Structure formats: C-alpha cells, structure tokens
C-alpha cells in the first residue's frame, strides 16, 4: 500500500511531561475531495497520557476473610493498621485523590511504600505513577520504571502497559521498540485495551515487528469492542480504506460513530468525509458540514480546514467568507500551512469590512455555529 500511512503528526507524548501534548493521535493523510482521512494513535491509559492510579476497582478483596469496602474509611484504616496491604493501597488512593479532604501526597506515598513492601502490585504501580508525574516526589523516570517493572513482573496489566510506554519513548530506560512491544503484548493478553491498541499500531507501522495490516485489524477490533475510542477510529479507518480487511463502508460508519461518541475528533472528521463523498450513505453536504464542525470545535486541524473549505465554497453551508476566514485562521495558528495559504487567497475575495469582522471573530475565538446537528441515527445498523 503506497503512502497511505503517514504517522507524521503522531502526538504520543513526544515530550515526557504528561500534560505536554495530547497522547492519543497520529494523523494518516489521504486526499478525499477537500477532506483528508485521520488516524488515531493508540494510547496507554488514559488517553491524555497521564497514568491512572490503581485503586479499589482492581483490588476489592482484602487478605482477610472480611469483605473490604473502598468507601468504608473506618474499616480501611482498621485493616491498614493491622497490616492489610490491599487496604493500605486503597487508603493511599483515597489520600492521593483527596477523597476525605485535601490531597495528602506524603501520606499516600508512605502507605503505597508500606503496601508495596508486602508485595501488592497495585501499590508498586502507583509508586511508579508518583515518580513519573512528580507527585509528592521529584520527577524521576528511572525510579518510575523500577516500580513499574516490579508490578509488571507480578502481572499487573497497567504496569505492563506503562513500562512499555517508557521503553517506547526511552524515558528512564533505553529506548527499545521490541521491549516496548513485549510489555504491551503482556498487557494486551490480559485484555488491556490501550495496550491492544498499541500492539495494533505496531503492526500497522511495522514498529517492533513486521508490518501486518490484517494483524493490526484483529488487535484494533479487540480494543474497539471494549469501547476504546482510538481503536474504534482506527478499525473504522481500516474498513474505510480496505487495509487488512475488505473495504466495508457500513462497518466504517459504525466504528467511526462509536469513536465519535467516545470523543475522538478524527472520527468526527472522517464521518464528514463519508457524508461528503457519499461513502456508505447518501451524499449529504449539510451532514458533512455538521460533522466537520464537531471535529473543528474539538480542535481537529483537518476538521477546521475542511469546514473552512465548505464555507469558502458555499457547499453544505451558506457561502460565508468570514466564517471561512475564522476557521482557516484557527488552523493556521496551530501551524497548518494549507490554511495559511488559503487565507492569502481568501483575503483577495473579501471586502475590508469582512476582513475586519473575521479578525474580530478570531481575536475573540468565537466559533461558527453548526449548520445542522450531526445525526448518528442516519448511520446504517451493522452487526459485527
């Protein structure tokens, strides 16, 4: 398959600060009329790249015969004082989250350390989180990796996924795609959808092992069926373009719809592409504009560019140079060179008053209203 995949805009934590960039998405570019196809990069939990703290949801049984209630603070404290490691971990989680007042990072760390010393894998994982994020301690990726490794070697899926991320990016450990994929696979085999998505990404990109679109599709499906938005988007994209599966527009629409419902902006834009080009649905430029608007409002550069194109041409929306100028400007601010070029062309068509109005709109970051609400109910029902 030639140049379909270009993971150039991969936003998978390209800097190690967990708030630095949105972890989720890489962009696959394919020219389709005005629009291009968008790809969503798999994410290790959660989507924005910040690791989860593992609390009661994964360790509900204490080491005694008494049923442990995460919400019974008195009982948690009693069991923790008696040396129950799971209670110590869960109580630390409450301190970490400030669920009983203000967050107490020092007390949380102390309890995590105590629980980890008793072999509680979740506590080791949570210590890794503290060091990776610099919460109550100096940020230290090498120390985070040590804690994640201990938990991972005990079979803790989140730790397996997280140390895979560290190896993939070379944070605190030598960079190694093969080592990353080893740990991702361990987590994926336990059903972790984010790790399953990263395994699929690896097969798609040929990172850590051979490129295999069919294998990528199988792993994306496993994650997608658990409701993981990036995997739903990517599975839809494979059906959209016939990579590893037969081209199937109804399936693409189904999974794009699921991903859009999960907040994946690229999926909104891809739905706009399908309505614009009449792929699996009746061609409907109003619906295309509505989906492009959804994507644009979420900050998707491609959606902003595609929506501006529609306003500039009066396709599916009233001809509106001011709104076109607005969306081109928003995209150009984020470095989209196509939008910068279009702005130069558009200014030649605008009156001075229109330019002034558009610049006022841009300075106030006042977005355009969608021409019509997108309708998921229009999508064909698909059984899978």
Secondary structure by P-SEA (a helix, b strand, c coil): ccccccccccccccccccccccccbbbbbbbcccbbbbbbcccccccccbbbbbcccccccccccccccccaaaaaaaaaaaccaaaaaaaaaaaaacccccccaaaaaaaaaaaaaaccaaaaaaaaaaaaacccccccaaaaaaaaaaaaaaccaaaaaaaaaaaaacccccccaaaaaaaaaaaaaaccaaaaaaaaaaaaacccccccaaaaaaaaaaaaaaccaaaaaaaaaaaaccccccccaaaaaaaaaaaaaaccaaaaaaaaaaaaacccccccaaaaaaaaaaaaaaccaaaaaaaaaaaaacccccccaaaaaaaaaaaaaaccaaaaaaaaaaaaaccaaaaaaaaaaaaacccccccccccccccccccc
